[in-house]
């Protein structure tokens, strides 16, 4: 029975921009997981601000006591000393409560950053191959870096700067309203309102400059990383200056956006300073008049001035804080947007682990398209009996490599079914499916770590003896031992310190160590010389014994003894049979065989061909 699936996934348009509240709402559960620490930190925050507001009150009493009792030496010795001690203790309490708040909340912030970063990292690994073919690594890593840093900045600025300022403003306004002329509170409140309104409006206007800078920064970073990764290609074509010009083009656009951002920043700072200067002048004018007409003391004048200075200091940074918060939210927006990426390939709600009973593979009338307008496979129908080897041959673009991607379920098919031991791949967990399959790809990419690490990647919990045994099976142990650092030798970025053949042997050793029930050899010996290929081919045949094996090949001599050979043409199975049967049929396979026999030393055309997936990137 043919099973109809959803149409091929098309690259999604850019998702709607998240608003700031949606970003904050996404972050809150990560912080609230430590609610008791949050509440304790808030208590310390309030305590610090109460102590900070009380300091000017003690200072007022100290000045008034000196003013009221200038001729009483005992008052100078008793009352001022008590006030001085209280003043010092309050100053100390302000710092103590602030540090206790930082101490209590530090774990909350860092754990939230760690949790979000890990969740994004796992989510990126759960996304489909299509997403990773289309994404730009430099931009994604920069988004993660800025986003996680934005979480720390947002928490720090909002909880440790904005919120304390609001608490202090509330306490100061409350005291001014209850103890002095209403004009003091009105001037203070009016200045705060104008300051906040001006800051918010101007910052909103210039936010797009910051976003533009982020985008251009990411694009420039992508160009730089791409060029450095392809260092050898740059040298082959002497295109260092060309790459520098491409990079500079991105830097030039970033420079333009940065200049606009800085210019608008100067305008913002000037306006903020003007509002604060006017407010302070008006407050002092009212206080001076109060002292002159006797309604206020010198202590009151000092108190009001101290209040304004204490408010002025955080207010002076309110614009900076607001800008940093907006920038942090913009950075977090891009980070959480990665979490919003839909998983094109996901386990079914009732998915079970793959139950292996020999590992028979069945492609049942499979149709597949990467894009709706470009179908790759047409009614592909074949079975690989358990423990046998099936080879697939064909010209570039015929769909050979697509078969292995579908078997790993990097994509879902549009029609038909792919089963292992009768179990549809869409109904089993991806983890159990992929643990049962091992692959030696044509283009082997290694991690920038040691040779041992790259081999052990096939089974991270393997013993050192198992790693060495796998290396021997891949005919690379002697080579590794000949290196100065042996198995601890670093392979470089993408394994560039090793030759193509050496990288391929590491890949073979890695797959041998994994010990899967199903093997896929995708031009597994294409990077080897003839002598090495013959040795490894013999070993691969030994490894493939009693395993279900799919071989994607170009050199027909390497698959002549396969139990079944499929010839793909334009996504359809044109011929099938054993080597002898296909030669006897005198069709496409026989023609390929004759050409290769006439040129036995030809370099495999597929070694330089792009896979179907790469054409979509």
ROMAR-710577 format. One line per field, with one value per residue (C-alpha): x, y, z; residue in three letters. Coordinates in nm, 2 decimals, decimal comma. Layout:
BEGIN
X <- [X:...]
Y <- [Y:...]
Z <- [Z:...]
resn <- [ALA:...]
END
This chain:
BEGIN
X <- [0,00:0,13:0,13:0,07:0,28:0,28:0,41:0,78:0,88:0,96:1,20:0,99:0,97:1,11:0,91:0,72:0,94:0,87:0,77:0,97:0,70:0,69:1,07:1,05:0,76:0,98:1,26:1,06:1,02:1,39:1,43:1,13:1,26:1,46:1,18:1,31:1,64:1,45:1,24:1,54:1,73:1,43:1,42:1,79:1,72:1,45:1,67:1,95:1,73:1,57:1,91:2,02:1,72:1,76:2,12:2,01:1,76:2,03:2,25:1,96:1,93:2,30:2,31:2,00:2,14:2,45:2,25:2,00:2,24:2,57:2,63:2,58:2,90:2,73:2,49:2,79:2,95:2,64:2,38:2,62:2,83:2,52:2,41:2,76:2,76:2,41:2,53:2,82:2,61:2,35:2,62:2,76:2,42:2,36:2,67:2,61:2,25:2,36:2,63:2,40:2,15:2,43:2,54:2,20:2,09:2,42:2,32:1,98:2,12:2,40:2,17:1,92:2,19:2,32:1,97:1,87:2,20:2,18:1,81:1,90:2,20:1,98:1,71:1,95:2,06:1,69:1,62:1,62:1,91:1,73:1,77:2,14:2,20:2,04:2,17:2,49:2,71:2,88:2,55:2,39:2,68:2,69:2,32:2,36:2,66:2,48:2,15:2,30:2,50:2,18:2,01:2,28:2,26:1,88:1,87:2,15:2,01:1,65:1,68:1,99:1,95:1,60:1,40:1,62:1,58:1,20:1,20:1,42:1,20:0,89:1,05:1,18:0,85:0,66:0,88:0,86:0,48:0,44:0,70:0,74:0,56:0,39:0,61:0,91:0,72:0,56:0,90:1,06:0,77:0,75:1,12:1,11:0,81:0,97:1,30:1,14:0,92:1,21:1,44:1,19:1,08:1,43:1,56:1,27:1,36:1,72:1,66:1,65:2,00:2,11:1,93:2,08:2,42:2,35:2,25:2,55:2,78:2,65:2,68:3,04:3,12:2,97:3,19:3,50:3,44:3,35:3,67:3,89:3,73:3,81:4,16:4,32:4,07:4,15:4,52:4,45:4,29:4,49:4,17:4,29:4,23:3,89:3,79:3,92:3,71:3,40:3,47:3,54:3,21:3,03:3,24:3,17:2,79:2,84:3,04:2,77:2,50:2,74:2,79:2,41:2,37:2,64:2,50:2,15:2,31:2,46:2,12:1,97:2,24:2,21:1,83:1,86:2,11:1,90:1,60:1,79:1,97:1,64:1,49:1,78:1,79:1,41:1,44:1,73:1,54:1,24:1,46:1,66:1,34:1,21:1,53:1,50:1,14:1,20:0,98:1,28:1,61:1,95:1,92:1,61:1,80:2,08:1,82:1,64:1,97:2,10:1,78:1,82:2,18:2,09:1,82:2,03:2,31:2,09:1,87:2,18:2,23:1,87:1,90:2,21:2,03:1,72:1,93:2,12:1,79:1,65:1,97:1,96:1,59:1,68:1,97:1,74:1,48:1,71:1,81:1,46:1,37:1,60:1,38:1,08:1,22:0,98:1,12:1,05:1,14:1,00:0,92:0,56:0,37:0,35:0,69:0,87:1,23:1,33:1,31:1,58:1,51:1,78:1,75:1,57:1,53:1,23:1,17:0,81:0,70:0,88:0,83:1,04:1,11:1,33:1,11:0,76:0,88:1,17:1,10:1,41:1,27:0,99:0,82:1,14:1,07:1,33:1,42:1,75:1,72:1,87:2,25:2,29:2,46:2,28:2,47:2,33:2,49:2,40:2,50:2,52:2,18:2,01:1,92:2,18:2,28:1,92:1,85:2,10:1,95:1,60:1,72:1,86:1,53:1,69:1,38:1,04:0,91:0,60:0,46:0,52:0,71:1,05:1,07:1,32:1,20:0,85:0,86:0,79:1,07:0,82:0,68:1,01:1,23:1,50:1,76:1,70:1,69:2,02:2,19:2,12:2,29:2,65:2,78:3,11:3,04:3,22:3,32:3,44:3,44:3,62:3,60:3,89:4,02:4,24:4,24:4,12:3,84:3,72:3,73:3,57:3,29:3,14:3,08:3,19:3,19:3,42:3,75:4,09:4,13:3,81:3,93:4,26:4,08:3,86:4,17:4,34:4,02:4,04:4,41:4,51:4,66:5,01:4,99:4,86:5,14:5,40:5,28:5,47:5,16:5,00:4,63:4,65:4,74:4,51:4,34:4,27:3,96:3,74:4,04:4,25:4,57:4,50:4,50:4,17:4,26:4,36:4,03:3,84:4,01:3,93:3,56:3,57:3,72:3,45:3,18:3,34:3,35:2,98:2,91:2,57:2,33:2,30:2,59:2,60:2,91:2,87:3,18:3,37:3,70:3,68:3,96:4,21:4,47:4,42:4,64:4,48:4,14:4,19:4,31:4,02:3,76:3,85:3,82:3,49:3,35:3,46:3,29:2,97:2,93:2,60:2,51:2,25:2,46:2,38:2,67:2,66:2,93:3,09:3,37:3,17:3,45:3,40:3,04:3,06:2,99:2,69:2,37:2,18:2,27:2,03:2,08:1,92:1,84:1,67:1,53:1,39:1,52:1,62:1,78:1,83:2,00:2,34:2,66:2,64:2,27:2,32:2,61:2,40:2,12:2,36:2,19:2,30:2,51:2,69:2,78:2,92:3,12:3,27:3,37:3,54:3,72:3,85:3,97:4,04:4,25:3,98:3,91:3,55:3,33:3,13:3,43:3,38:3,01:2,77:2,50:2,14:2,11:2,40:2,22:1,95:2,17]
Y <- [0,00:0,34:0,60:0,96:1,22:1,59:1,79:1,88:2,15:2,48:2,72:2,93:3,30:3,50:3,46:3,75:3,96:3,88:4,18:4,27:4,13:3,80:3,77:3,86:3,61:3,34:3,42:3,43:3,06:3,01:3,27:3,17:2,81:2,96:3,16:3,16:3,31:3,57:3,67:3,68:3,90:4,14:4,16:4,26:4,50:4,68:4,68:4,85:5,12:5,19:5,23:5,45:5,68:5,70:5,83:6,18:6,18:6,11:6,38:6,63:6,56:6,59:6,94:7,05:6,95:7,15:7,44:7,43:7,38:7,55:7,66:7,32:7,12:6,81:6,80:6,81:6,52:6,29:6,35:6,40:6,10:5,88:6,02:5,97:5,61:5,57:5,74:5,50:5,19:5,29:5,35:5,00:4,85:4,99:4,81:4,50:4,45:4,51:4,25:4,00:4,06:3,99:3,68:3,53:3,61:3,51:3,15:3,23:3,44:3,19:2,89:3,06:3,14:2,78:2,63:2,85:2,79:2,42:2,41:2,61:2,38:2,07:2,23:2,31:1,95:1,84:2,05:1,90:1,87:2,12:2,39:2,32:2,33:2,67:2,82:3,02:2,89:3,21:3,40:3,13:3,11:3,49:3,49:3,24:3,42:3,76:3,61:3,44:3,75:3,95:3,74:3,83:4,19:4,21:4,06:4,27:4,60:4,54:4,38:4,55:4,90:4,98:4,82:4,97:5,31:5,27:5,17:5,47:5,71:5,58:5,63:5,98:6,10:5,96:6,15:6,48:6,46:6,40:6,64:6,93:7,16:6,98:7,16:6,95:6,63:6,78:6,90:6,56:6,36:6,59:6,56:6,19:6,17:6,39:6,20:5,86:5,97:6,13:5,84:5,58:5,77:5,85:5,50:5,34:5,55:5,44:5,08:4,98:5,12:4,86:4,58:4,68:4,67:4,32:4,20:4,35:4,22:3,87:3,89:4,02:3,74:3,48:3,60:3,59:3,24:3,11:3,25:3,11:2,77:2,76:2,89:2,65:2,74:3,11:3,03:2,80:3,09:3,38:3,54:3,67:4,03:3,94:3,79:4,09:4,32:4,11:4,13:4,50:4,56:4,41:4,62:4,93:4,89:4,81:5,13:5,34:5,19:5,24:5,61:5,66:5,48:5,70:6,02:5,95:5,85:6,20:6,35:6,13:6,21:6,59:6,58:6,38:6,61:6,91:6,77:6,67:7,00:7,19:6,98:7,01:7,39:7,42:7,20:7,40:7,73:7,61:7,49:7,81:8,01:7,78:7,85:8,22:8,24:8,01:7,72:7,50:7,45:7,41:7,04:7,03:7,21:6,95:6,66:6,77:6,83:6,48:6,32:6,48:6,38:6,02:6,02:6,20:5,94:5,64:5,86:5,98:5,61:5,54:5,61:5,39:5,11:5,14:5,12:4,82:4,65:4,71:4,58:4,27:4,21:4,24:3,99:3,76:3,79:3,63:3,36:3,26:3,28:2,98:2,79:2,89:2,71:2,42:2,07:1,95:1,60:1,50:1,17:1,07:1,10:0,72:0,64:0,34:0,22:0,03:-0,35:-0,51:-0,86:-0,89:-0,54:-0,60:-0,26:-0,19:0,11:0,07:0,29:0,59:0,94:1,22:1,59:1,85:2,11:2,08:2,18:1,94:1,57:1,35:1,00:0,84:0,52:0,37:0,02:-0,24:-0,46:-0,52:-0,86:-0,89:-0,95:-0,88:-0,61:-0,39:-0,15:0,16:0,32:0,60:0,93:1,25:1,38:1,04:1,02:0,78:0,99:1,08:0,71:0,73:1,06:0,91:0,60:0,81:1,01:1,34:1,41:1,26:1,11:1,24:0,90:0,54:0,40:0,31:0,02:-0,17:-0,51:-0,40:-0,09:0,24:0,49:0,76:0,54:0,47:0,71:0,88:0,80:0,43:0,44:0,62:0,41:0,11:0,26:0,34:0,54:0,60:0,91:1,02:1,36:1,29:1,58:1,54:1,74:1,97:1,73:1,43:1,12:0,91:1,15:1,12:0,74:0,72:0,94:0,62:0,50:0,75:0,50:0,26:0,14:0,23:-0,13:-0,11:0,22:0,06:-0,25:-0,03:0,15:-0,17:-0,29:0,03:-0,01:0,32:0,20:0,17:0,52:0,67:0,50:0,65:1,00:1,18:1,22:0,90:0,88:1,23:1,39:1,69:1,66:2,03:2,22:1,97:1,73:1,94:1,81:1,46:1,35:1,25:0,88:0,92:1,10:0,82:0,56:0,74:0,75:0,38:0,31:0,53:0,33:0,00:0,11:0,20:-0,17:-0,10:-0,36:-0,15:-0,01:0,26:0,31:0,63:0,62:0,50:0,45:0,73:0,92:0,63:0,51:0,18:-0,02:0,12:0,08:-0,29:-0,35:-0,15:-0,30:-0,64:-0,52:-0,35:-0,68:-0,85:-0,58:-0,60:-0,97:-1,05:-0,69:-0,53:-0,30:-0,03:0,07:0,38:0,34:0,47:0,22:-0,08:-0,32:-0,26:-0,38:-0,67:-0,93:-0,74:-0,95:-0,69:-0,39:-0,10:0,14:0,48:0,71:1,04:0,91:0,59:0,23:0,16:-0,18:-0,43:-0,76:-0,92:-0,80:-1,10:-1,04:-0,67:-0,74:-1,00:-0,74:-0,52:-0,20:0,11:-0,09:-0,28:0,04:0,19:-0,12:-0,11:0,25:0,19:-0,12:0,09:0,35:0,16:0,44:0,71:0,93:0,87:1,15:1,13:1,23:1,59:1,59:1,78:1,58:1,67:1,83:2,07:2,20:2,33:2,51]
Z <- [0,00:-0,09:0,18:0,09:0,29:0,30:0,00:0,00:0,24:0,08:0,24:0,48:0,46:0,73:1,04:1,19:1,42:1,79:2,00:2,32:2,56:2,37:2,41:2,79:2,83:2,67:2,91:3,23:3,29:3,28:3,56:3,77:3,80:4,09:4,24:4,60:4,48:4,28:4,58:4,81:4,56:4,53:4,91:4,92:4,63:4,83:5,14:4,95:4,82:5,15:5,30:5,02:5,06:5,43:5,40:5,30:5,59:5,84:5,67:5,70:6,08:6,12:5,96:6,13:6,47:6,41:6,29:6,58:6,86:6,78:7,14:7,31:7,30:7,45:7,15:6,92:7,11:7,16:6,88:6,58:6,68:6,68:6,34:6,20:6,30:6,15:5,83:5,80:5,87:5,61:5,35:5,44:5,43:5,08:4,95:5,16:5,04:4,68:4,69:4,86:4,58:4,32:4,51:4,54:4,18:4,00:3,98:3,84:3,55:3,46:3,48:3,26:3,00:3,02:2,99:2,69:2,51:2,56:2,44:2,13:2,06:2,09:1,88:1,60:1,60:1,58:1,27:0,93:0,69:0,47:0,74:0,78:0,41:0,39:0,71:0,74:1,02:1,11:1,13:1,35:1,59:1,62:1,69:1,97:2,11:2,11:2,23:2,54:2,62:2,58:2,85:3,10:3,00:3,01:3,36:3,48:3,35:3,43:3,78:3,90:3,74:3,62:3,90:4,18:4,02:4,01:4,38:4,47:4,26:4,44:4,79:4,70:4,55:4,85:5,09:4,90:4,88:5,25:5,38:5,14:4,90:4,62:4,36:4,46:4,38:4,06:3,93:4,00:3,85:3,55:3,48:3,51:3,27:3,01:3,05:3,01:2,72:2,53:2,59:2,48:2,17:2,05:2,13:1,95:1,65:1,65:1,73:1,36:1,33:1,59:1,41:1,08:1,25:1,38:1,04:0,87:1,14:1,10:0,72:0,74:0,99:0,76:0,47:0,69:0,82:0,48:0,33:0,61:0,59:0,22:0,27:0,02:-0,25:-0,20:-0,26:-0,56:-0,74:-0,59:-0,47:-0,14:-0,24:-0,39:-0,06:0,13:-0,09:-0,03:0,35:0,33:0,15:0,44:0,68:0,48:0,52:0,89:0,92:0,77:1,00:1,30:1,22:1,20:1,53:1,70:1,57:1,70:2,03:2,06:2,00:2,27:2,53:2,47:2,52:2,84:2,99:2,91:3,09:3,40:3,42:3,40:3,67:3,91:3,86:3,94:4,25:4,39:4,31:4,51:4,80:4,82:4,84:5,11:5,32:5,27:5,38:5,67:5,56:5,51:5,69:5,55:5,62:5,40:5,12:5,15:5,17:4,85:4,67:4,78:4,66:4,32:4,29:4,39:4,12:3,87:3,87:3,77:3,55:3,36:3,27:3,21:2,84:2,81:3,01:2,79:2,48:2,61:2,71:2,36:2,21:2,44:2,34:1,98:2,02:2,22:1,96:1,70:1,96:2,04:1,67:1,63:1,88:1,68:1,37:1,31:1,31:0,96:1,06:1,40:1,58:1,56:1,90:1,93:1,78:1,91:1,90:1,59:1,65:1,44:1,31:1,05:0,90:0,57:0,39:0,16:-0,06:-0,16:-0,46:-0,32:-0,47:-0,34:-0,41:-0,24:-0,40:-0,54:-0,89:-0,90:-0,83:-0,77:-0,73:-0,92:-0,80:-0,67:-0,56:-0,44:-0,14:0,02:0,19:0,54:0,54:0,16:-0,04:-0,29:-0,51:-0,68:-0,98:-1,21:-1,35:-1,14:-1,04:-1,08:-0,71:-0,57:-0,27:-0,20:-0,12:0,18:0,30:0,30:0,47:0,75:0,74:0,69:0,47:0,45:0,13:-0,05:-0,15:-0,08:0,22:0,34:0,59:0,79:0,90:0,81:1,03:0,85:0,92:1,00:1,29:1,47:1,67:1,48:1,74:1,72:1,34:1,30:1,57:1,35:1,04:0,97:0,67:0,51:0,30:-0,01:0,14:0,49:0,73:1,06:1,39:1,47:1,74:1,77:1,55:1,84:1,91:1,55:1,55:1,90:1,77:1,63:1,98:2,25:2,53:2,35:2,51:2,38:2,26:2,06:1,90:1,80:1,67:1,45:1,32:1,23:1,05:0,84:0,77:0,94:1,27:1,13:0,99:1,32:1,51:1,28:1,37:1,65:1,86:1,75:1,83:1,99:1,66:1,58:1,24:1,19:1,07:0,89:0,89:0,65:0,80:0,67:0,31:0,14:0,18:0,55:0,62:0,45:0,66:0,97:0,86:0,79:1,14:1,29:1,12:1,21:1,58:1,57:1,46:1,30:1,15:0,83:0,63:0,36:0,15:-0,05:-0,28:0,03:-0,15:-0,40:-0,24:-0,23:-0,48:-0,65:-0,41:-0,10:-0,26:-0,32:0,04:0,19:-0,05:0,08:0,43:0,36:0,22:0,54:0,75:0,54:0,60:0,77:0,75:0,52:0,30:0,05:-0,18:-0,39:-0,64:-0,96:-1,01:-1,12:-1,04:-0,67:-0,67:-0,92:-0,66:-0,51:-0,47:-0,65:-0,86:-0,93:-1,22:-1,16:-1,44:-1,38:-1,05:-1,18:-1,16:-1,52:-1,47:-1,18:-1,14:-1,07:-1,25:-1,49:-1,56:-1,63:-1,86:-2,05:-2,08:-2,28:-2,15:-1,96:-1,71:-1,98:-2,15:-1,83:-1,77:-2,12:-2,08:-1,75:-1,87:-2,16:-1,91:-1,59:-1,43:-1,48:-1,19:-1,07:-1,20:-0,89:-0,68:-0,80:-0,83:-0,61:-0,44:-0,51:-0,17:-0,24:-0,55:-0,32:-0,08]
resn <- [UNK:UNK:UNK:UNK:UNK:UNK:UNK:UNK:UNK:UNK:UNK:UNK:UNK:UNK:UNK:UNK:UNK:UNK:UNK:UNK:UNK:UNK:UNK:UNK:UNK:UNK:UNK:UNK:UNK:UNK:UNK:UNK:UNK:UNK:UNK:UNK:UNK:UNK:UNK:UNK:UNK:UNK:UNK:UNK:UNK:UNK:UNK:UNK:UNK:UNK:UNK:UNK:UNK:UNK:UNK:UNK:UNK:UNK:UNK:UNK:UNK:UNK:UNK:UNK:UNK:UNK:UNK:UNK:UNK:UNK:UNK:UNK:UNK:UNK:UNK:UNK:UNK:UNK:UNK:UNK:UNK:UNK:UNK:UNK:UNK:UNK:UNK:UNK:UNK:UNK:UNK:UNK:UNK:UNK:UNK:UNK:UNK:UNK:UNK:UNK:UNK:UNK:UNK:UNK:UNK:UNK:UNK:UNK:UNK:UNK:UNK:UNK:UNK:UNK:UNK:UNK:UNK:UNK:UNK:UNK:UNK:UNK:UNK:UNK:UNK:UNK:UNK:UNK:UNK:UNK:UNK:UNK:UNK:UNK:UNK:UNK:UNK:UNK:UNK:UNK:UNK:UNK:UNK:UNK:UNK:UNK:UNK:UNK:UNK:UNK:UNK:UNK:UNK:UNK:UNK:UNK:UNK:UNK:UNK:UNK:UNK:UNK:UNK:UNK:UNK:UNK:UNK:UNK:UNK:UNK:UNK:UNK:UNK:UNK:UNK:UNK:UNK:UNK:UNK:UNK:UNK:UNK:UNK:UNK:UNK:UNK:UNK:UNK:UNK:UNK:UNK:UNK:UNK:UNK:UNK:UNK:UNK:UNK:UNK:UNK:UNK:UNK:UNK:UNK:UNK:UNK:UNK:UNK:UNK:UNK:UNK:UNK:UNK:UNK:UNK:UNK:UNK:UNK:UNK:UNK:UNK:UNK:UNK:UNK:UNK:UNK:UNK:UNK:UNK:UNK:UNK:UNK:UNK:UNK:UNK:UNK:UNK:UNK:UNK:UNK:UNK:UNK:UNK:UNK:UNK:UNK:UNK:UNK:UNK:UNK:UNK:UNK:UNK:UNK:UNK:UNK:UNK:UNK:UNK:UNK:UNK:UNK:UNK:UNK:UNK:UNK:UNK:UNK:UNK:UNK:UNK:UNK:UNK:UNK:UNK:UNK:UNK:UNK:UNK:UNK:UNK:UNK:UNK:UNK:UNK:UNK:UNK:UNK:UNK:UNK:UNK:UNK:UNK:UNK:UNK:UNK:UNK:UNK:UNK:UNK:UNK:UNK:UNK:UNK:UNK:UNK:UNK:UNK:UNK:UNK:UNK:UNK:UNK:UNK:UNK:UNK:UNK:UNK:UNK:UNK:UNK:UNK:UNK:UNK:UNK:UNK:UNK:UNK:UNK:UNK:UNK:UNK:UNK:UNK:UNK:UNK:UNK:UNK:UNK:UNK:UNK:UNK:UNK:UNK:UNK:UNK:UNK:UNK:UNK:UNK:UNK:UNK:UNK:UNK:UNK:UNK:UNK:UNK:UNK:UNK:UNK:UNK:UNK:UNK:UNK:UNK:UNK:UNK:UNK:UNK:UNK:UNK:UNK:UNK:UNK:UNK:UNK:UNK:UNK:UNK:UNK:UNK:UNK:UNK:UNK:UNK:UNK:UNK:UNK:UNK:UNK:UNK:UNK:UNK:UNK:UNK:UNK:UNK:UNK:UNK:UNK:UNK:UNK:UNK:UNK:UNK:UNK:UNK:UNK:UNK:UNK:UNK:UNK:UNK:UNK:UNK:UNK:UNK:UNK:UNK:UNK:UNK:UNK:UNK:UNK:UNK:UNK:UNK:UNK:UNK:UNK:UNK:UNK:UNK:UNK:UNK:UNK:UNK:UNK:UNK:UNK:UNK:UNK:UNK:UNK:UNK:UNK:UNK:UNK:UNK:UNK:UNK:UNK:UNK:UNK:UNK:UNK:UNK:UNK:UNK:UNK:UNK:UNK:UNK:UNK:UNK:UNK:UNK:UNK:UNK:UNK:UNK:UNK:UNK:UNK:UNK:UNK:UNK:UNK:UNK:UNK:UNK:UNK:UNK:UNK:UNK:UNK:UNK:UNK:UNK:UNK:UNK:UNK:UNK:UNK:UNK:UNK:UNK:UNK:UNK:UNK:UNK:UNK:UNK:UNK:UNK:UNK:UNK:UNK:UNK:UNK:UNK:UNK:UNK:UNK:UNK:UNK:UNK:UNK:UNK:UNK:UNK:UNK:UNK:UNK:UNK:UNK:UNK:UNK:UNK:UNK:UNK:UNK:UNK:UNK:UNK:UNK:UNK:UNK:UNK:UNK:UNK:UNK:UNK:UNK:UNK:UNK:UNK:UNK:UNK:UNK:UNK:UNK:UNK:UNK:UNK:UNK:UNK:UNK:UNK:UNK:UNK:UNK:UNK:UNK:UNK:UNK:UNK:UNK:UNK:UNK:UNK:UNK:UNK:UNK:UNK:UNK:UNK:UNK:UNK:UNK:UNK:UNK:UNK:UNK:UNK:UNK:UNK:UNK:UNK:UNK:UNK:UNK:UNK:UNK:UNK:UNK:UNK:UNK:UNK:UNK:UNK:UNK:UNK:UNK:UNK:UNK:UNK:UNK:UNK:UNK:UNK:UNK:UNK:UNK:UNK:UNK]
END
